[in-house]
């Protein structure tokens, strides 16, 4: 039945206890089996070796459309959407994506549902059904997905790069597809899209072009038996992987400068070279080496100089899109407005740095350092969710020999100067493609990219021009980085004195409170530290919040050159503003974490405003505020919902209004006042002993609260900050209509929110159970059947411990008022389904939810974020999982129906609802025509009058002792 390749030893991390086996079925399907006795989720991913590069001419998006269609039904399981329904009912997720040369399908599921889920999954590749009706409906879904992306700069600029390439090369193609490419044009030519779909499937979906990864709790032998049984019927046509030889760019597409107009505010420079694909030298890691140096942010680096000159706020360098046949090396620079005026100097400096690398030669010590960091990273790699793991492996199996399926390109180990020099020499002026993005080019371009409508222009850039830019560029001291002091050398594990299951209060004072949780799960030499500065003066006005945001970004900015070395060594830090102040987070290897913490804390305590950096950061904050109007409409709806519900939150328009008048001296005056009163909420977890955790916070307290002139004073009891949420009135269907912020966006969006209760274990699980049962029917009815929009979800919502349910739908097909009616019609229709649910189905859903809840955290960061949510919300229910599982075991079917009837059903006596309706361009005329001059009884006209008119739920937060206010 199968050919076992026992002679292949797959390299795995030293800390990895899972077992792996490669097999090849008789139909030539290559499979990686993974046995993990500790897992509480099973997963599978199938990677099919055909993608958008294989789309027939005139049927752009066909491969992507086929990916959509395979989810519908199969001969063995003919009920439409039954695969998705089964996965959802057994606590799982499913998805797929279409890449250039492959299409990846994947799912995860609770353990007890895995065998049948795998059988349903296998039918995608054996005998799928693609009905005429489903075909038409799903073309609309593909079109909706494409419309969602039309105003996204990521999609627009990617397609522009493809457009400016050889028309005969598949890289040039439009890969998503839309109504025009899959319906209108084919029909005009007499082409039957469904027949082409079936033909494409028959000609390309062959077992020998597939790679499967299966992740289970069972032994390898049992998994192998299961795989042989489920997948042996996939036919094989003996096809070869399609090859698309040659670079996609001819000489006319090189040595070019493309000016492009983006949607969002901000300036960007992309410098791109076609290169030899580094996959052929993955153990030598030439692009890892060059990306490390060109993208470095330490002193003497290209970014350091650009930042010092006030020209750049970010830089990335490394290999971009690649296949076995072609690849691109990419440098992306985020420009300031001043940097926009110095484009030639920046390109000149980049080529001067490349010249420096050529003159310095390939440094073995740098390669060895990078190799050491990579090796440590591989062997102490965090565990991730099985679904993510199987996708990451399956999508690259075709590219690597089986022994390297896990490590892939992550661990360069063979030092080879010649190969690195070869790639370095390809980063030359005569092969460069420069894409320069700015709204300042509006009205100055003469071409339009056909699929997304991006305005652009092209001019030639000769080698002599770039040499001139190099000669005129500032004469700065570019140099290579110094040895990295943050590389960990002590990876020993601390042995916790006691196995603490949940965080404990380690220390409490008038200055701080420290929660502590040693690593008892992951056996990893890593730690997680969060210090939340609760500062009342940081959030008492729009100006204060903006100044706090600039403060946090400036501290990050000041630390950049020093702390970048820590990031290279997988020791990360983040400083960000919150609704109550700002927080500092450090996570990574614990060995050098204290060194980094000392530096970060010192920089905050001795904060000074550097006017030149203030101007740069203020410009970036302004752009970020301005760009909020380009959010997807459903994201705008979520923002408005939070603004309506959360007391003491400030609208971004007010922040944008105050920004122009904020000056460096304002921040210089504000920062000491902001820090003058503070309380530190701290969480320390991982490979750290209790005494060390205490010492850390004592050190922080000494810096901020002790000495002759302390930076901070403790908070008064009345100053401890609360989280208050508006309590909606029963029986009123509030609605907030708002025109979309981007007048060019055709999409409208609805957020239909049902507010239910304040945190309570029994009510929580009833809500969770209902959401689990209703999730797939919502998607099936409103997305698959009614085709209201590609984005159609039913999510739970939790605002600081106030729980509810939200339907979110984005659509070009119907306006939000109509969609709101369809949500209510769905709830009325779903009543019948819920009332008719059998006891067996009810028990099955309860078990699925219990299994989901008992799923273990995969790594320290995930565990820490779970516990931090309890601390930040103030709920402090660290035993939540166990308590909710116990509550779930008590819930009965009649109780769930009573819960639905009381809180969710249309017309329910306790029902509290709020609909946020964002109206897009497509539905604006209809909205204006029907909008009444007089505000309707349940219509919200003014957010802040609405907030002031309603009572608030009590806050779980309230101070060091959690006094409720």
Residue pairs with C-beta under 8 A, 6 or more apart in sequence:
1 25
1 26
1 228
1 232
2 23
2 24
2 25
2 26
2 224
2 227
2 228
3 23
3 24
3 25
3 26
4 21
4 23
4 224
5 22
5 23
5 24
5 402
6 21
8 22
8 402
8 403
9 403
10 20
10 22
10 32
10 402
10 403
10 405
10 406
11 403
11 404
11 406
11 407
12 18
12 20
12 406
13 378
13 379
13 380
13 381
13 406
14 379
15 379
15 380
15 381
15 523
15 524
16 381
17 36
17 38
18 34
18 35
18 36
19 34
19 35
19 220
20 32
20 33
20 34
20 35
20 406
21 32
21 33
21 35
21 220
21 224
22 30
22 31
22 32
22 33
22 402
22 405
23 30
23 31
23 33
23 224
23 227
24 30
24 31
25 31
25 207
25 227
25 228
25 231
25 232
26 232
27 207
27 208
27 231
27 232
27 233
27 234
27 235
27 236
28 207
28 208
28 236
28 238
29 207
29 208
29 210
29 211
29 212
29 231
29 234
29 236
30 210
30 211
30 212
30 397
30 402
31 211
31 212
31 213
31 214
31 227
31 231
32 211
32 212
32 213
32 214
32 393
32 394
32 397
32 402
32 405
33 214
33 216
33 220
33 223
33 224
33 227
34 213
34 214
34 215
34 216
34 223
34 389
34 390
35 216
35 217
35 218
35 219
35 220
35 223
36 215
36 216
36 217
36 386
37 217
38 856
39 111
39 215
39 216
39 217
39 386
40 110
40 111
40 217
40 851
40 854
40 855
40 856
41 91
41 92
41 108
41 109
41 110
41 111
41 385
41 386
41 387
41 855
42 108
42 109
42 110
42 111
42 114
42 117
42 215
42 216
42 217
42 386
43 106
43 107
43 108
43 109
43 214
43 215
43 385
43 386
43 387
43 389
43 390
44 106
44 107
44 118
44 121
44 212
44 213
44 214
44 215
44 390
45 104
45 105
45 106
45 212
45 213
45 387
45 390
45 391
45 393
45 394
45 395
46 104
46 105
46 106
46 121
46 124
46 125
46 210
46 211
46 212
46 394
47 102
47 103
47 104
47 210
47 211
47 212
47 394
47 395
47 397
47 398
48 102
48 103
48 104
48 105
48 125
48 204
48 205
48 209
48 210
49 101
49 102
49 209
49 210
49 211
49 241
49 242
49 398
50 63
50 101
50 102
50 103
50 204
50 205
50 209
50 242
51 63
51 98
51 99
51 100
51 101
51 102
51 103
51 175
52 61
52 63
52 64
52 98
52 99
52 100
52 170
52 173
52 175
53 100
53 101
53 170
53 171
53 173
53 242
53 244
54 63
54 101
54 170
54 200
54 204
54 242
55 61
55 62
55 63
55 170
55 173
55 175
55 177
56 62
56 196
56 200
58 181
58 185
58 186
58 189
58 191
59 177
59 181
59 182
59 186
59 191
59 193
59 196
60 173
60 174
60 175
60 176
60 177
60 181
60 182
61 142
61 146
61 174
61 175
61 176
61 177
61 178
61 181
61 182
62 177
62 182
62 193
62 196
62 197
62 200
63 98
63 103
63 175
63 200
64 98
64 142
64 175
64 176
64 177
65 138
65 139
65 142
65 177
65 182
65 193
65 197
66 103
66 197
66 200
66 201
67 96
67 97
67 98
67 103
67 105
68 96
68 138
68 141
68 142
69 128
69 130
69 134
69 135
69 138
69 197
70 96
70 105
70 124
70 128
70 130
71 81
71 83
71 84
71 94
71 96
71 124
72 80
72 81
72 128
72 129
72 130
72 131
72 134
72 138
73 79
73 80
73 81
73 82
73 83
73 128
73 129
73 131
73 134
74 83
74 120
74 123
74 124
74 126
74 127
74 128
74 129
75 123
75 127
75 128
75 129
76 119
76 120
76 123
76 126
76 127
77 83
77 120
77 123
78 129
80 131
80 134
80 780
80 784
81 776
81 779
81 780
81 784
82 120
83 94
83 120
83 121
83 123
83 124
84 94
84 776
84 779
84 780
85 776
85 777
85 780
86 113
86 116
86 117
86 120
87 93
87 94
87 107
87 109
87 113
87 117
88 772
88 775
88 776
89 113
89 772
89 773
89 776
89 844
89 845
89 848
90 109
90 110
90 112
90 113
90 117
90 848
91 109
91 110
91 113
91 772
91 848
91 849
91 851
91 852
92 107
92 108
92 109
92 110
92 113
92 117
93 107
93 108
93 387
94 106
94 107
95 106
95 107
96 103
96 104
96 105
96 106
97 103
97 104
98 175
99 395
100 170
100 171
100 175
100 321
100 323
101 241
101 242
101 244
101 323
102 395
102 398
104 391
104 394
104 395
105 121
105 124
106 387
106 390
106 391
106 394
107 117
107 121
107 387
108 385
108 386
108 387
109 117
110 847
110 848
110 851
110 852
111 216
111 217
111 851
112 847
112 851
113 848
114 216
115 226
118 214
118 226
118 227
118 230
119 230
122 230
122 231
122 233
122 234
125 205
125 207
125 210
125 231
125 234
126 233
126 234
126 235
128 201
130 194
130 197
130 198
130 201
132 194
135 193
135 194
135 197
136 183
137 784
137 785
137 787
139 179
139 182
139 183
139 193
140 179
140 787
140 813
141 783
141 784
141 787
141 790
142 176
142 177
142 178
142 179
142 182
143 177
143 178
143 179
143 182
144 787
144 789
144 790
144 791
144 811
144 812
144 813
145 176
145 790
146 176
146 177
146 178
147 178
147 746
147 747
147 790
147 812
148 632
148 747
148 790
148 791
148 810
149 155
149 176
149 452
150 156
150 452
150 453
150 746
151 263
151 630
151 742
151 744
151 745
152 263
153 262
153 263
153 264
153 437
155 452
156 262
156 263
156 449
156 452
156 454
157 260
157 262
157 270
157 435
157 437
157 454
159 174
159 449
159 451
159 452
159 454
160 258
160 260
160 435
160 449
160 452
160 454
160 456
161 270
161 272
161 433
161 435
162 171
162 172
162 173
162 174
162 248
163 172
163 449
163 450
163 451
164 253
164 256
164 258
164 433
164 458
165 171
165 172
165 248
165 249
165 253
166 172
166 248
166 249
166 250
166 253
169 244
169 246
169 248
170 244
170 248
171 244
171 248
171 326
172 248
174 181
174 451
182 193
183 193
186 192
186 193
186 196
187 193
203 237
204 239
206 235
206 236
206 237
206 238
206 239
207 231
207 234
207 235
207 236
208 236
208 237
208 238
208 239
209 239
209 241
210 234
211 394
211 397
211 398
212 227
212 231
212 394
213 390
213 393
213 394
213 397
214 223
214 226
214 227
214 390
215 386
215 389
215 390
216 222
216 223
216 226
218 226
241 398
243 324
243 325
244 323
244 325
245 325
246 325
246 326
247 274
247 326
248 274
248 326
249 274
249 433
253 433
254 274
254 430
254 431
254 432
254 433
255 429
255 430
255 431
255 432
255 460
255 461
255 462
255 463
256 433
256 434
256 458
256 459
256 460
256 461
257 434
257 436
257 458
257 459
257 460
257 461
258 433
258 434
258 435
258 436
258 456
258 457
258 458
259 436
259 438
259 441
259 444
259 445
259 456
259 457
259 459
260 435
260 436
260 437
260 441
260 445
260 454
260 455
260 456
261 437
261 438
261 439
261 441
261 442
261 445
261 454
261 455
261 456
262 268
262 437
262 438
262 439
263 630
263 742
264 623
264 627
264 630
265 439
265 623
265 626
265 627
266 334
266 335
266 437
266 438
266 623
266 627
267 334
267 335
267 336
267 337
267 339
267 340
267 436
267 437
267 438
267 440
268 332
268 333
268 334
268 335
268 436
268 437
268 438
269 332
269 333
269 335
269 339
269 343
269 346
269 347
269 434
269 435
269 436
269 437
270 330
270 331
270 332
270 333
270 434
270 435
270 436
270 437
271 330
271 331
271 333
271 347
271 350
271 432
271 433
271 434
272 320
272 328
272 329
272 330
272 331
272 432
272 433
272 434
272 435
273 328
273 329
273 426
273 427
273 428
273 431
273 432
273 433
274 326
274 327
274 328
274 426
274 431
274 433
275 287
275 319
275 327
275 328
275 329
275 423
275 426
275 427
276 327
276 422
276 423
276 426
277 322
277 323
277 324
277 325
277 326
277 327
278 285
278 286
278 287
278 288
278 319
278 322
278 327
278 409
278 423
279 322
279 324
279 327
279 399
279 409
280 324
281 416
281 419
282 400
282 404
282 408
282 409
282 412
283 412
283 413
283 414
284 412
284 414
284 415
284 416
284 419
284 420
285 367
285 370
285 371
285 374
285 409
285 412
286 419
286 420
286 422
286 423
286 424
287 318
287 319
287 329
287 423
288 318
288 370
288 374
288 409
288 412
289 362
289 366
289 367
289 370
289 412
289 420
290 317
290 318
290 329
290 357
290 420
290 423
290 424
290 427
291 317
291 318
291 319
291 329
292 366
292 370
292 568
293 301
293 357
293 366
293 480
293 481
294 302
294 317
294 331
294 350
294 353
294 354
294 357
295 303
295 315
295 316
295 317
295 318
295 331
296 302
296 303
296 481
296 564
297 303
297 304
297 315
297 560
297 561
297 564
298 304
298 481
298 482
298 561
298 562
298 564
298 565
299 481
299 482
299 561
300 477
300 478
300 479
300 480
300 481
301 353
301 478
301 481
302 315
302 349
302 350
302 353
302 478
303 312
303 314
303 315
304 561
305 349
305 474
305 476
305 477
305 478
306 312
306 315
306 333
306 339
306 346
306 349
307 313
307 560
308 476
309 338
309 339
309 342
309 474
309 476
310 336
310 338
310 339
310 612
310 615
310 616
311 335
311 336
311 338
311 339
311 342
311 345
311 346
312 333
312 334
312 335
312 336
312 339
312 346
313 334
313 335
313 336
313 616
313 620
314 332
314 333
314 334
315 331
315 332
315 333
315 334
316 330
316 331
316 332
317 329
317 330
317 331
317 332
318 329
318 330
319 327
319 328
319 329
319 330
320 327
320 328
320 329
320 330
321 327
321 328
322 328
324 399
329 423
329 426
329 427
331 350
333 339
333 346
335 343
335 346
335 438
336 616
336 619
336 620
337 619
339 346
340 438
340 440
343 436
344 469
344 472
344 473
345 469
345 472
345 473
345 474
346 473
347 434
347 466
347 469
348 466
348 469
348 470
348 471
348 472
348 473
349 473
349 474
349 476
349 478
351 429
351 466
351 469
351 470
352 470
352 473
352 478
353 478
354 424
354 427
355 470
356 478
356 479
356 480
357 424
358 421
358 424
358 425
360 480
361 417
362 417
362 420
362 421
362 424
363 480
364 415
365 483
366 480
366 481
367 412
367 415
367 420
368 415
369 483
369 484
369 487
370 412
371 411
371 412
371 413
371 415
372 487
373 484
373 487
373 568
373 569
373 570
374 410
374 411
374 412
375 411
375 413
376 487
376 488
376 491
376 570
376 589
377 410
377 411
377 570
378 407
378 410
378 411
380 491
380 524
380 525
380 526
380 589
382 522
382 524
382 526
382 858
382 859
382 860
382 861
383 522
383 858
383 859
384 392
384 858
384 859
385 858
393 405
393 406
396 405
396 408
397 405
399 408
400 408
428 463
429 461
429 462
429 463
429 466
429 467
430 463
432 461
432 466
434 461
441 455
441 457
442 455
444 457
445 455
445 456
445 457
446 457
447 455
447 456
447 457
447 458
448 454
448 455
448 456
449 456
481 565
484 565
484 568
484 569
485 565
485 592
485 595
486 565
486 566
486 568
486 569
486 571
486 592
486 595
486 596
487 569
487 592
488 525
488 569
488 571
488 589
488 590
488 591
488 592
489 591
490 525
490 591
491 525
491 589
491 591
492 525
493 519
493 523
493 524
493 525
493 687
494 518
494 519
494 687
494 688
494 689
496 518
496 519
496 520
496 689
497 690
499 520
500 516
500 517
500 518
500 520
501 520
502 517
502 867
502 878
502 879
503 515
503 516
503 517
503 683
503 685
503 867
503 871
503 878
504 515
504 516
504 517
505 513
505 514
505 515
505 516
506 514
506 515
506 516
506 684
506 690
506 693
506 694
507 513
507 514
507 694
507 697
508 514
508 960
509 701
510 714
510 960
511 678
511 679
511 680
511 701
511 704
511 705
511 712
511 714
512 679
512 680
512 681
512 682
512 697
512 700
512 701
513 679
513 680
513 681
513 682
513 960
514 682
514 683
514 684
514 693
514 694
514 697
515 682
515 683
515 684
515 867
515 871
516 683
516 684
516 685
516 690
516 693
517 683
517 684
517 685
517 686
517 863
517 864
517 867
518 685
518 686
518 687
518 688
518 689
518 690
519 526
519 685
519 686
519 687
519 860
521 856
521 857
521 860
521 863
522 859
522 860
522 863
524 686
524 687
524 859
524 860
525 589
525 590
525 591
525 687
526 587
526 588
526 589
526 590
526 686
526 687
526 860
527 586
527 587
527 588
527 589
527 590
527 593
527 684
527 685
527 686
527 687
527 688
527 860
528 585
528 586
528 587
528 683
528 684
528 685
528 686
528 860
528 861
528 864
529 584
529 585
529 586
529 587
529 593
529 597
529 682
529 683
529 684
529 685
529 696
530 583
530 584
530 585
530 586
530 682
530 683
530 684
530 864
530 868
531 583
531 584
531 585
531 680
531 681
531 682
531 697
531 700
532 578
532 580
532 581
532 583
532 680
532 681
532 682
532 871
532 872
533 581
533 582
533 583
533 584
533 675
533 678
533 680
534 580
534 581
534 678
534 679
534 680
534 681
534 715
534 720
534 721
535 548
535 580
535 581
535 582
535 674
535 675
535 677
535 678
536 677
536 715
536 719
536 721
537 544
537 670
537 673
537 674
537 676
537 677
538 544
538 545
538 548
538 577
538 580
538 581
538 582
538 674
539 545
539 548
539 579
539 580
539 581
539 648
539 650
539 721
541 650
542 650
542 651
542 654
542 655
542 657
542 658
543 658
543 662
543 666
544 670
544 674
545 577
545 650
545 655
546 621
546 655
546 658
546 659
546 662
547 662
547 666
547 667
547 670
547 671
547 674
548 577
548 581
548 582
548 674
549 577
549 621
550 614
550 617
550 618
550 621
550 662
550 667
551 577
551 582
551 607
551 667
551 670
551 671
551 674
552 575
552 576
552 577
552 582
553 575
553 617
553 620
553 621
554 607
554 609
554 610
554 613
554 614
554 617
554 667
555 575
555 600
555 603
555 604
555 607
556 574
556 575
557 613
557 616
557 617
558 603
558 610
558 613
559 573
559 599
559 600
559 603
562 599
563 573
563 596
563 599
563 600
566 572
566 573
566 588
566 592
566 596
567 573
569 588
569 589
569 592
570 588
570 589
571 586
571 587
571 588
571 589
571 592
571 593
571 596
572 585
572 586
572 587
572 588
573 584
573 585
573 586
573 596
573 600
574 584
574 585
575 582
575 583
575 584
575 585
575 600
575 604
576 582
576 583
576 585
579 646
579 648
579 649
579 723
580 721
581 674
581 678
584 600
584 601
584 604
586 593
586 596
586 597
586 600
587 686
587 860
587 861
587 864
590 686
590 687
590 688
594 692
594 696
597 696
597 700
598 699
601 699
601 700
601 703
601 704
602 703
604 675
605 703
605 704
605 711
607 671
607 675
608 668
609 664
609 665
609 667
609 668
609 671
611 664
614 664
614 667
615 664
618 659
618 662
621 659
622 656
622 659
622 660
625 652
625 655
625 656
625 659
626 656
628 639
628 652
628 741
629 741
629 742
630 741
630 742
631 639
631 741
632 747
632 749
632 791
632 810
633 740
633 745
633 747
633 748
633 749
633 810
633 918
633 920
634 749
634 751
634 791
634 808
634 809
634 810
634 918
636 738
636 740
636 741
636 749
636 918
637 749
637 750
637 751
637 808
637 916
637 917
637 918
638 751
638 808
639 652
640 736
640 738
640 751
640 916
640 918
640 943
641 751
641 753
641 806
641 914
641 916
642 649
642 799
643 649
643 651
643 943
644 726
644 736
644 914
644 916
644 940
644 943
644 946
644 947
645 725
645 726
645 755
645 799
645 802
645 914
646 723
646 724
646 725
646 726
646 799
646 800
647 724
647 725
647 726
647 947
647 952
648 724
651 943
672 711
675 704
675 711
675 712
676 711
676 712
676 713
677 712
677 713
677 714
677 715
677 716
677 719
678 704
678 712
678 713
678 714
678 715
679 714
679 715
679 720
679 959
679 960
680 697
680 700
680 701
680 704
681 871
681 872
682 697
682 700
683 864
683 867
683 868
683 871
684 693
684 696
684 697
685 860
685 863
685 864
685 867
686 860
686 864
688 696
703 711
704 710
704 711
704 712
705 711
705 712
705 713
705 714
715 959
715 960
717 959
717 963
720 957
720 958
720 959
720 960
720 963
720 965
721 957
722 955
722 957
722 958
722 965
723 800
723 801
723 873
723 874
723 955
723 956
723 957
724 800
724 952
724 953
724 954
724 955
725 799
725 800
725 802
725 952
725 953
726 946
726 947
726 950
726 951
726 952
726 953
727 755
727 912
727 950
727 951
727 952
727 953
728 734
728 755
728 912
728 913
728 914
728 950
729 912
729 950
730 909
730 910
730 911
730 912
731 909
731 911
732 912
732 913
732 938
733 913
733 915
733 938
734 913
734 914
734 915
734 938
734 939
734 940
734 946
735 820
735 914
735 915
735 916
735 917
735 938
735 939
735 940
736 914
736 915
736 916
736 917
736 939
736 940
736 943
737 816
737 817
737 917
737 919
737 927
737 931
737 939
738 916
738 917
738 918
738 919
739 918
739 919
739 924
739 927
740 747
740 748
740 749
740 918
740 919
740 920
740 921
743 921
744 921
745 920
745 921
746 812
746 920
746 921
746 922
747 789
747 810
747 811
747 812
747 920
747 922
748 810
748 811
748 812
748 814
748 815
748 816
748 819
748 917
748 918
748 919
748 920
748 922
748 923
749 791
749 808
749 809
749 810
749 811
749 816
749 916
749 917
749 918
749 920
750 807
750 808
750 809
750 811
750 816
750 819
750 820
750 823
750 915
750 916
750 917
750 918
751 806
751 807
751 808
751 915
751 916
752 806
752 807
752 808
752 820
752 823
752 913
752 915
753 797
753 804
753 805
753 806
753 913
753 914
753 915
753 916
754 804
754 805
754 806
754 903
754 904
754 911
754 912
754 913
755 802
755 804
755 912
755 913
755 914
756 763
756 767
756 803
756 804
756 805
756 903
756 904
756 912
757 763
757 764
757 767
757 802
757 803
757 903
758 801
758 802
758 803
758 953
758 954
759 801
759 802
759 803
759 875
759 877
759 956
761 877
761 880
761 883
761 884
761 886
761 887
762 887
762 890
762 891
763 803
763 899
764 803
764 884
764 887
765 849
765 884
765 887
765 888
765 891
766 891
766 895
766 896
766 899
767 796
767 803
767 804
767 805
767 899
768 796
768 849
768 884
769 845
769 846
769 849
769 888
769 891
769 896
770 805
770 896
770 899
770 900
770 904
771 794
771 795
771 796
771 805
772 845
772 848
772 849
772 852
773 834
773 837
773 845
774 794
774 830
774 834
775 794
777 826
777 830
777 833
778 792
778 793
778 794
778 807
778 826
779 792
779 793
779 794
781 826
781 829
782 788
782 792
782 807
782 809
782 822
782 823
782 826
783 789
783 790
783 792
786 822
787 813
788 809
788 811
788 813
788 814
788 819
788 822
789 809
789 810
789 811
789 812
789 813
789 819
790 810
791 808
791 809
791 810
792 808
792 809
792 810
793 807
793 808
793 809
794 805
794 806
794 807
794 808
795 805
795 806
795 808
796 803
796 804
796 805
796 806
797 803
797 804
797 805
797 806
798 804
798 873
800 873
800 874
800 955
800 956
800 957
801 873
801 874
801 875
801 953
801 956
802 953
805 904
807 823
809 819
809 823
811 819
812 920
812 922
814 822
814 923
815 917
815 919
815 922
815 923
815 926
815 927
816 915
816 917
816 918
816 919
816 923
817 917
817 927
817 930
820 915
820 917
824 906
827 904
827 905
827 906
828 906
831 900
831 905
834 896
834 897
834 900
835 897
837 893
839 893
842 893
842 896
846 888
846 889
846 891
849 888
850 885
850 888
850 889
853 881
853 884
853 885
853 888
854 881
854 885
857 863
857 866
867 878
870 876
870 877
870 878
870 880
873 956
873 957
874 955
874 956
874 957
874 958
874 962
875 956
876 956
876 962
877 883
900 908
901 908
902 908
902 909
902 910
903 910
903 911
904 911
905 911
919 927
935 941
940 946
954 964
954 965
955 964
955 965
956 962
956 964
958 964
958 965
